[in-house]
Amino acid sequence: MRLKTLGVFLVTAMAFFTGLYWLTDAGRRDATFAAQQEELLHFGEQIYGPDTVVVEVHLTAGTIDPAEAEIPVNGTVRFFNDTSGDVVVSGTVRETFELPIKSGANSTHRYISEGTSEVTASSGGTLSVTVGPEALSDAAANCARCHGPTGEGGPVGDTGRIAPNLHSASIANKLRVNADYVRLVISYGGVVVSGDVNSPMPAWSTEVGGPLTVEQIAALTALVTSWAEEAASQSQPPVSDTPEDGAQVYASAGCGGCHGADLAGTDIAPSLLNIGNEPVTDLPTPISQLDKLVADYEANARNMLELWIRDSATNYNDGQATGMPPHPESTISDDALQALITFLLTQTE
């Protein structure tokens, strides 16, 4: 009898612990998955490349502190506006730029040329920046040299192109259309985005002669995806229909990747510097409905640009590719598109 009682007890105990295991299994799986994702993101950060932000500069009334800085090529200076008003930071000598920075905010400039540059601020003070040789890691893909130390985007060397900001809700929107988008771009290069086989964004997959393994690409994909999803989860402020906001759309949507940071054009995309006066007709890829495009511009330039940006192939080339990728509302919202067009129509060089 005692053995029977002991057996019942053991069976009951085993059933209890089995049930407890299954009840808690989902939480254990979630914890394991979260740990694996954290490891994957950390690996992605290592593959992405070194953090080249080495100098933080504070703007106060009458001074820039420190007054001297040394950074490598593709290093970034982050300017913190500690004054009570808006400040404009201006770069001179080797690299010219202007950064308007609101009180309490900060902004960055990435240096792409060796040598000594000068920086002044409208609040007073000067900064001497000495830019030395580029710092690269043998163990990384060094994505930071184009996309910036934390993925914020920036100039691609002296090509005139801009690498896109990877903290972008538009990337998250593209992932909703194609969940494999980020992996494809990393694996096969910028041709996936723009159709440009000479894109500065190389193909990284070993499948096509690149240096990264499947595991390394998976880690980079996870990192960029996490940045994009985080950006998409944040409330997006409305885009005002102003040239200033339109310029921000031009940068964030990656337009500079083809048309250049200064809108002056590249070897694959035309200059937009006079698009406020007349349509661009000298296109790298001739289109079948050029006369219609010109007539539409003369009738309503804003409407013509909207048709071109949204889907140039369908609207002006009988459905054939034009070299200008489509930008549906999932990638550029209506208010952002209107601001972008407003900005473009101010280009009347």
Sine and cosine of phi, psi and omega as CSV:
sin_phi,cos_phi,sin_psi,cos_psi,sin_omega,cos_omega
0.00,0.00,-0.65,0.76,0.02,-1.00
-0.90,0.44,-0.62,0.78,0.01,-1.00
-0.91,0.41,-0.63,0.77,0.03,-1.00
-0.90,0.44,-0.67,0.74,0.02,-1.00
-0.90,0.45,-0.67,0.74,0.02,-1.00
-0.89,0.45,-0.64,0.77,0.01,-1.00
-0.90,0.44,-0.70,0.72,0.04,-1.00
-0.87,0.49,-0.67,0.74,0.00,-1.00
-0.88,0.48,-0.69,0.72,-0.02,-1.00
-0.91,0.41,-0.67,0.74,0.01,-1.00
-0.90,0.44,-0.68,0.73,0.02,-1.00
-0.89,0.47,-0.67,0.74,0.00,-1.00
-0.90,0.43,-0.67,0.74,0.02,-1.00
-0.90,0.44,-0.66,0.76,0.03,-1.00
-0.89,0.45,-0.64,0.77,0.00,-1.00
-0.89,0.45,-0.75,0.66,-0.04,-1.00
-0.94,0.35,-0.52,0.85,0.08,-1.00
-0.91,0.42,-0.71,0.71,0.04,-1.00
-0.89,0.46,-0.66,0.75,0.02,-1.00
-0.89,0.46,-0.63,0.78,0.01,-1.00
-0.88,0.47,-0.73,0.69,-0.05,-1.00
-0.94,0.35,-0.56,0.83,0.02,-1.00
-0.91,0.42,-0.57,0.82,-0.03,-1.00
-0.99,-0.11,-0.01,1.00,-0.10,-0.99
-0.91,0.41,-0.64,0.77,-0.02,-1.00
-0.87,0.50,-0.69,0.73,0.02,-1.00
-0.91,0.42,-0.61,0.79,0.02,-1.00
-0.92,0.40,-0.66,0.75,0.03,-1.00
-0.89,0.45,-0.67,0.74,0.01,-1.00
-0.88,0.47,-0.67,0.74,0.00,-1.00
-0.91,0.42,-0.65,0.76,0.02,-1.00
-0.90,0.43,-0.69,0.72,0.01,-1.00
-0.89,0.45,-0.67,0.74,0.00,-1.00
-0.88,0.47,-0.65,0.76,0.02,-1.00
-0.91,0.41,-0.65,0.76,0.02,-1.00
-0.90,0.44,-0.65,0.76,0.03,-1.00
-0.90,0.43,-0.63,0.77,0.02,-1.00
-0.90,0.44,-0.66,0.75,0.04,-1.00
-0.90,0.43,-0.65,0.76,-0.01,-1.00
-0.90,0.44,-0.68,0.73,0.02,-1.00
-0.91,0.42,-0.63,0.77,0.03,-1.00
-0.90,0.44,-0.65,0.76,0.05,-1.00
-0.90,0.44,-0.66,0.75,0.04,-1.00
-0.87,0.49,-0.63,0.77,0.04,-1.00
-0.90,0.45,-0.62,0.79,0.03,-1.00
-0.92,0.40,-0.66,0.75,0.01,-1.00
-0.94,0.35,-0.60,0.80,-0.03,-1.00
-0.84,0.54,-0.67,0.74,0.06,-1.00
0.79,-0.62,0.13,-0.99,-0.11,-0.99
-0.93,0.36,0.52,-0.85,0.10,-1.00
-0.97,0.23,0.93,-0.36,-0.08,-1.00
-1.00,-0.10,0.14,0.99,0.11,-0.99
-0.96,0.28,0.96,-0.29,-0.08,-1.00
-0.89,-0.46,-0.15,0.99,-0.07,-1.00
-0.70,-0.71,0.78,-0.62,0.18,-0.98
-0.93,-0.37,0.75,-0.66,-0.08,-1.00
-0.86,-0.52,0.69,-0.72,-0.02,-1.00
-0.93,-0.37,0.76,-0.66,0.02,-1.00
-0.99,-0.15,0.85,-0.52,0.09,-1.00
-0.81,-0.58,0.11,-0.99,-0.02,-1.00
-0.88,0.47,0.93,-0.36,0.09,-1.00
1.00,0.00,-0.13,0.99,-0.06,-1.00
-0.63,-0.78,0.40,-0.92,0.24,-0.97
-0.86,-0.52,0.84,-0.55,-0.10,-1.00
-0.85,-0.53,0.85,-0.52,0.00,1.00
-0.97,0.23,0.19,-0.98,-0.02,-1.00
-1.00,0.00,-0.19,0.98,0.02,-1.00
-0.69,-0.72,0.55,-0.83,0.01,-1.00
-0.55,-0.84,0.57,-0.82,0.09,-1.00
-0.84,-0.55,0.79,-0.61,-0.01,-1.00
-0.62,-0.78,0.33,-0.94,0.11,-0.99
-0.99,0.13,0.27,-0.96,0.16,-0.99
-0.82,0.57,0.67,-0.75,-0.10,-0.99
0.95,0.31,0.15,0.99,0.17,-0.99
-0.97,0.24,0.36,-0.93,-0.10,-0.99
-0.83,-0.55,0.67,-0.74,0.17,-0.99
-0.97,-0.25,0.79,-0.62,0.05,-1.00
-0.97,-0.26,0.86,-0.51,-0.05,-1.00
-0.99,-0.15,0.84,-0.54,0.05,-1.00
-0.97,-0.24,0.83,-0.55,0.02,-1.00
-1.00,0.03,0.98,-0.20,-0.01,-1.00
-0.99,-0.10,0.20,0.98,0.01,-1.00
-1.00,0.00,0.09,-1.00,-0.02,-1.00
-1.00,0.00,0.01,1.00,-0.02,-1.00
-0.72,-0.69,0.09,-1.00,0.04,-1.00
-0.96,0.29,0.57,-0.83,-0.05,-1.00
-0.75,-0.66,0.59,-0.81,0.13,-0.99
-0.93,-0.36,0.84,-0.54,0.05,-1.00
-0.99,-0.14,0.76,-0.65,-0.06,-1.00
-0.84,-0.54,0.74,-0.68,0.08,-1.00
-0.99,-0.17,0.62,-0.79,-0.01,-1.00
-0.73,-0.69,-0.03,-1.00,0.01,-1.00
0.93,0.36,-0.95,-0.31,-0.12,-0.99
-0.96,0.28,-0.63,0.77,-0.05,-1.00
-0.79,-0.61,0.90,-0.44,0.00,-1.00
-0.99,-0.15,0.70,-0.71,0.04,-1.00
-0.29,-0.96,0.27,-0.96,0.12,-0.99
-0.72,-0.70,0.77,-0.63,0.02,-1.00
-0.84,-0.54,0.96,-0.29,0.15,-0.99
-0.98,0.21,0.79,-0.62,-0.06,-1.00
-0.78,-0.63,0.84,-0.54,0.00,-1.00
-0.96,0.28,0.38,-0.92,0.01,-1.00
-0.84,0.55,0.76,-0.65,0.02,-1.00
0.99,0.11,-0.11,0.99,-0.02,-1.00
-0.99,-0.16,0.02,-1.00,0.06,-1.00
-0.61,-0.79,0.33,-0.94,0.03,-1.00
-0.48,-0.88,0.26,-0.97,-0.11,-0.99
-0.80,-0.60,0.42,-0.91,0.21,-0.98
-0.72,-0.69,0.74,-0.67,0.02,-1.00
-0.98,-0.22,0.77,-0.64,-0.07,-1.00
-1.00,-0.06,0.77,-0.63,-0.10,-1.00
-0.89,-0.45,0.08,1.00,-0.03,-1.00
-0.76,-0.65,0.71,-0.71,0.07,-1.00
-0.93,0.37,0.47,-0.88,0.01,-1.00
0.80,-0.60,-0.17,-0.99,-0.02,-1.00
-0.94,-0.35,0.78,-0.63,0.04,-1.00
-0.87,-0.50,0.34,-0.94,0.02,-1.00
-0.90,-0.44,0.57,-0.82,0.06,-1.00
-0.78,-0.62,0.71,-0.71,0.11,-0.99
-0.83,-0.56,0.38,-0.92,0.03,-1.00
-0.80,-0.60,0.58,-0.81,0.00,-1.00
-0.90,0.43,-0.30,0.95,0.05,-1.00
-1.00,0.09,-0.10,0.99,0.00,-1.00
0.95,-0.33,0.41,-0.91,0.04,-1.00
0.99,-0.15,0.34,-0.94,0.03,-1.00
-0.71,-0.70,0.39,-0.92,0.03,-1.00
-0.69,-0.72,0.77,-0.64,0.08,-1.00
-0.98,-0.21,0.85,-0.52,-0.04,-1.00
-0.93,-0.37,0.89,-0.46,0.07,-1.00
-0.98,-0.17,0.87,-0.50,-0.08,-1.00
-0.96,-0.28,0.86,-0.51,-0.04,-1.00
-0.97,-0.22,-0.22,-0.97,-0.04,-1.00
-0.86,0.51,0.45,-0.89,-0.03,-1.00
-0.91,0.41,0.64,-0.77,0.04,-1.00
-0.98,-0.21,0.92,-0.39,-0.01,-1.00
-0.85,-0.52,0.43,-0.90,0.02,-1.00
-0.95,-0.30,0.74,-0.67,0.04,-1.00
-0.93,0.37,-0.37,0.93,-0.09,-1.00
-0.99,-0.12,0.14,0.99,-0.09,-1.00
-0.75,-0.66,0.24,-0.97,0.10,-1.00
-0.99,0.15,-0.21,0.98,0.03,-1.00
0.84,0.55,0.68,0.74,0.07,-1.00
-0.85,0.52,-0.44,0.90,-0.06,-1.00
-0.89,0.46,-0.39,0.92,-0.06,-1.00
-0.92,0.39,-0.39,0.92,0.06,-1.00
-0.93,-0.38,-0.73,0.69,-0.09,-1.00
-1.00,0.07,-0.02,1.00,0.03,-1.00
1.00,0.01,0.37,-0.93,-0.13,-0.99
-0.88,0.48,-0.47,0.88,0.01,-1.00
-0.84,-0.54,0.35,0.94,0.08,-1.00
0.99,0.11,0.29,0.96,-0.08,-1.00
-0.99,0.12,-0.04,1.00,0.01,-1.00
1.00,0.10,0.11,-0.99,0.01,-1.00
0.39,-0.92,-0.06,-1.00,-0.06,-1.00
-0.92,0.39,0.58,-0.81,0.04,-1.00
-0.99,-0.15,1.00,0.00,-0.02,-1.00
0.80,0.59,-0.69,-0.72,0.00,-1.00
-0.97,-0.26,0.41,0.91,-0.04,-1.00
-0.98,0.21,-0.27,0.96,-0.08,-1.00
1.00,0.09,-0.09,1.00,0.00,-1.00
-1.00,-0.04,0.29,-0.96,0.02,-1.00
-0.88,-0.48,0.78,-0.62,0.14,-0.99
-0.98,0.22,0.70,-0.71,-0.10,-0.99
-0.94,0.35,0.41,-0.91,0.13,-0.99
-0.94,0.33,0.81,-0.59,-0.03,-1.00
-1.00,0.05,-0.14,0.99,0.12,-0.99
-1.00,-0.05,0.93,0.37,-0.18,-0.98
-0.75,-0.66,0.77,-0.63,0.06,-1.00
-0.90,0.43,-0.43,0.90,-0.01,-1.00
-0.91,0.40,-0.53,0.85,0.07,-1.00
-0.92,0.38,-0.66,0.75,0.05,-1.00
-0.88,0.48,-0.62,0.79,0.04,-1.00
-0.90,0.44,-0.65,0.76,0.04,-1.00
-0.91,0.41,-0.54,0.84,0.04,-1.00
-0.93,0.37,-0.47,0.88,0.05,-1.00
-0.95,0.32,-0.47,0.88,0.06,-1.00
-0.99,0.15,-0.67,0.75,0.00,-1.00
-0.65,-0.76,0.97,-0.23,-0.08,-1.00
-0.88,0.48,-0.25,0.97,-0.04,-1.00
-0.98,-0.18,0.14,0.99,-0.15,-0.99
-0.84,0.55,-0.78,0.62,-0.08,-1.00
-0.89,0.45,-0.69,0.72,0.00,-1.00
-0.89,0.47,-0.63,0.77,-0.01,-1.00
-0.91,0.42,-0.67,0.74,-0.01,-1.00
-0.90,0.43,-0.71,0.71,0.01,-1.00
-0.90,0.43,-0.68,0.73,-0.08,-1.00
-0.93,0.37,-0.70,0.71,-0.19,-0.98
-0.91,-0.42,0.00,1.00,0.16,-0.99
1.00,-0.04,-0.07,-1.00,-0.08,-1.00
-0.91,0.42,-0.28,0.96,0.03,-1.00
-0.86,0.51,-0.47,0.88,0.02,-1.00
-0.91,0.42,-0.55,0.84,-0.04,-1.00
-1.00,0.06,-0.76,0.65,-0.19,-0.98
-0.94,-0.34,-0.23,0.97,-0.11,-0.99
0.98,0.17,0.03,1.00,-0.04,-1.00
-1.00,0.05,0.94,-0.35,-0.01,-1.00
-0.94,0.35,-0.27,0.96,0.03,-1.00
-0.98,-0.22,0.35,0.94,0.01,-1.00
-0.84,0.54,0.63,-0.78,0.05,-1.00
-0.90,0.44,-0.32,0.95,0.06,-1.00
-0.98,0.19,0.94,-0.34,-0.09,-1.00
-0.98,0.18,0.20,-0.98,0.15,-0.99
-0.99,0.10,0.81,-0.59,-0.12,-0.99
-0.98,-0.19,-0.24,0.97,-0.10,-1.00
-0.96,0.28,0.63,-0.77,0.08,-1.00
-0.90,0.44,-0.32,0.95,0.03,-1.00
-0.87,0.50,-0.53,0.85,-0.05,-1.00
-0.88,-0.47,0.45,0.89,0.07,-1.00
1.00,0.02,0.16,0.99,0.03,-1.00
-0.99,0.15,0.06,-1.00,-0.10,-0.99
-1.00,-0.10,-0.09,1.00,-0.15,-0.99
-0.98,-0.22,0.66,-0.75,0.05,-1.00
-0.98,0.19,0.16,-0.99,0.05,-1.00
-0.85,0.53,-0.67,0.75,-0.02,-1.00
-0.91,0.41,-0.66,0.75,0.01,-1.00
-0.92,0.40,-0.65,0.76,0.03,-1.00
-0.92,0.40,-0.61,0.79,0.05,-1.00
-0.88,0.48,-0.63,0.78,0.01,-1.00
-0.93,0.37,-0.70,0.71,0.05,-1.00
-0.89,0.45,-0.66,0.76,0.02,-1.00
-0.87,0.50,-0.70,0.72,0.02,-1.00
-0.89,0.46,-0.64,0.77,-0.02,-1.00
-0.91,0.42,-0.78,0.62,-0.02,-1.00
-0.90,0.43,-0.63,0.77,0.03,-1.00
-0.88,0.48,-0.65,0.76,0.00,-1.00
-0.90,0.43,-0.63,0.78,0.05,-1.00
-0.89,0.45,-0.72,0.70,-0.05,-1.00
-0.91,0.41,-0.69,0.73,-0.02,-1.00
-0.92,0.40,-0.59,0.80,0.04,-1.00
-0.91,0.42,-0.66,0.75,0.03,-1.00
-0.89,0.45,-0.64,0.77,-0.02,-1.00
-0.94,0.35,-0.47,0.88,-0.03,-1.00
-0.97,0.24,-0.33,0.95,0.01,-1.00
-0.99,0.15,0.60,-0.80,0.00,-1.00
-0.89,0.46,0.79,-0.61,-0.04,-1.00
-1.00,-0.01,0.86,-0.51,0.02,-1.00
-0.90,0.43,0.52,-0.85,0.03,-1.00
-0.88,0.47,0.55,-0.83,0.01,-1.00
-1.00,-0.07,0.87,-0.49,0.00,-1.00
-0.98,0.22,0.54,-0.84,-0.01,-1.00
-0.99,0.14,0.93,0.36,-0.02,-1.00
-0.75,-0.66,0.41,-0.91,0.06,-1.00
-0.86,0.52,-0.56,0.83,-0.03,-1.00
-0.91,0.43,-0.74,0.67,0.03,-1.00
-0.93,0.37,-0.56,0.83,0.04,-1.00
-0.89,0.46,-0.59,0.81,0.05,-1.00
-0.90,0.43,-0.59,0.81,0.05,-1.00
-0.92,0.39,-0.62,0.78,0.05,-1.00
-0.90,0.43,-0.67,0.74,0.02,-1.00
-0.82,0.58,-0.67,0.74,-0.01,-1.00
-0.96,0.27,-0.74,0.68,-0.11,-0.99
-0.95,0.31,-0.49,0.87,0.00,-1.00
-0.99,0.16,-0.10,1.00,0.05,-1.00
0.99,0.12,0.28,0.96,-0.01,-1.00
-0.87,0.50,-0.57,0.82,-0.01,-1.00
-0.92,0.39,-0.29,0.96,0.04,-1.00
-0.89,0.46,-0.47,0.88,0.03,-1.00
-0.94,-0.35,-0.71,0.70,-0.09,-1.00
-1.00,0.05,-0.11,0.99,0.03,-1.00
1.00,-0.06,0.50,-0.86,0.00,-1.00
-0.87,0.50,-0.54,0.84,-0.04,-1.00
-0.98,-0.18,0.22,0.98,-0.01,-1.00
0.91,0.41,0.20,0.98,-0.09,-1.00
-0.99,0.14,-0.01,1.00,0.02,-1.00
1.00,0.04,0.29,-0.96,0.04,-1.00
-0.68,-0.73,-0.20,-0.98,-0.02,-1.00
-0.95,0.31,-0.18,0.98,-0.01,-1.00
-0.89,-0.46,-0.15,0.99,-0.06,-1.00
-0.59,-0.81,0.57,-0.82,-0.10,-1.00
-0.98,0.22,0.27,-0.96,0.11,-0.99
-0.92,0.38,0.60,-0.80,0.06,-1.00
-0.92,-0.40,0.25,0.97,-0.14,-0.99
-0.94,0.35,-0.27,0.96,0.01,-1.00
-0.81,-0.59,0.36,0.93,-0.09,-1.00
-0.94,0.33,-0.25,0.97,0.08,-1.00
-0.96,0.26,-0.27,0.96,0.02,-1.00
-0.98,-0.21,-0.56,0.83,-0.07,-1.00
-0.38,-0.92,0.41,-0.91,0.00,-1.00
-0.95,0.30,0.37,-0.93,0.09,-1.00
-0.99,0.14,0.89,-0.46,-0.01,-1.00
-0.93,-0.37,-0.32,0.95,0.03,-1.00
-1.00,0.01,0.98,0.20,-0.11,-0.99
-1.00,-0.06,0.61,-0.79,0.04,-1.00
-0.84,0.54,-0.58,0.82,0.07,-1.00
-0.92,-0.40,0.95,-0.32,0.00,-1.00
-0.84,0.54,0.58,-0.81,-0.01,-1.00
-0.91,-0.42,0.41,-0.91,-0.09,-1.00
-0.98,0.22,-0.41,0.91,-0.09,-1.00
-0.90,-0.43,0.72,0.69,-0.02,-1.00
-0.90,0.43,-0.63,0.78,0.01,-1.00
-0.88,0.48,-0.65,0.76,0.03,-1.00
-0.90,0.44,-0.67,0.74,0.01,-1.00
-0.86,0.51,-0.72,0.69,-0.01,-1.00
-0.89,0.45,-0.69,0.72,0.00,-1.00
-0.90,0.43,-0.66,0.75,0.03,-1.00
-0.90,0.45,-0.64,0.77,0.02,-1.00
-0.89,0.46,-0.72,0.70,-0.03,-1.00
-0.91,0.41,-0.52,0.85,0.01,-1.00
-0.98,0.21,-0.66,0.76,-0.04,-1.00
-0.28,-0.96,1.00,-0.05,-0.10,-1.00
-0.86,0.51,-0.63,0.78,-0.02,-1.00
-0.89,0.46,-0.70,0.71,-0.01,-1.00
-0.91,0.42,-0.64,0.77,0.01,-1.00
-0.89,0.46,-0.67,0.74,0.00,-1.00
-0.91,0.40,-0.59,0.80,0.05,-1.00
-0.89,0.45,-0.70,0.71,0.03,-1.00
-0.88,0.47,-0.66,0.75,-0.03,-1.00
-0.93,0.38,-0.72,0.70,-0.06,-1.00
-0.94,0.35,-0.66,0.75,-0.02,-1.00
-0.91,0.42,-0.76,0.65,-0.04,-1.00
-0.30,-0.95,0.99,0.12,-0.07,-1.00
-0.91,0.42,-0.56,0.83,-0.04,-1.00
-0.91,0.42,-0.75,0.66,-0.02,-1.00
-0.93,0.37,-0.65,0.76,-0.14,-0.99
-1.00,0.10,-0.39,0.92,-0.09,-1.00
-0.67,-0.74,0.09,1.00,-0.03,-1.00
-0.59,-0.81,0.54,0.84,0.07,-1.00
0.79,0.61,0.58,0.81,0.05,-1.00
0.99,0.13,-0.03,1.00,0.02,-1.00
-1.00,0.04,0.55,-0.83,-0.03,-1.00
-0.85,0.53,0.63,-0.78,-0.01,-1.00
-0.94,-0.35,-0.15,0.99,-0.15,-0.99
1.00,-0.09,-0.28,0.96,0.07,-1.00
-0.99,-0.16,0.94,-0.35,-0.05,-1.00
-0.93,0.38,0.50,-0.87,0.04,-1.00
-0.94,0.35,0.50,-0.86,0.03,-1.00
-0.76,-0.65,0.99,0.14,0.03,-1.00
-0.94,0.35,0.08,-1.00,-0.05,-1.00
-0.88,0.47,-0.40,0.92,0.02,-1.00
-0.92,0.40,-0.35,0.94,0.02,-1.00
-0.95,-0.31,-0.55,0.83,0.09,-1.00
-0.72,-0.69,0.90,-0.44,-0.03,-1.00
-0.92,0.40,0.27,-0.96,-0.03,-1.00
-0.87,0.49,-0.69,0.72,-0.02,-1.00
-0.93,0.37,-0.59,0.81,0.04,-1.00
-0.92,0.40,-0.63,0.78,0.00,-1.00
-0.90,0.43,-0.67,0.74,0.01,-1.00
-0.90,0.44,-0.63,0.78,0.04,-1.00
-0.91,0.41,-0.65,0.76,0.02,-1.00
-0.87,0.49,-0.70,0.71,-0.01,-1.00
-0.91,0.42,-0.64,0.77,0.07,-1.00
-0.85,0.53,-0.70,0.72,0.04,-1.00
-0.88,0.47,-0.72,0.69,-0.02,-1.00
-0.89,0.46,-0.60,0.80,-0.04,-1.00
-0.96,0.29,-0.16,0.99,0.12,-0.99
-1.00,0.09,-0.10,0.99,-0.02,-1.00
-0.99,0.11,0.99,-0.13,-0.09,-1.00
-0.76,-0.65,0.75,0.66,-0.05,-1.00
-0.91,0.42,0.00,0.00,0.00,0.00
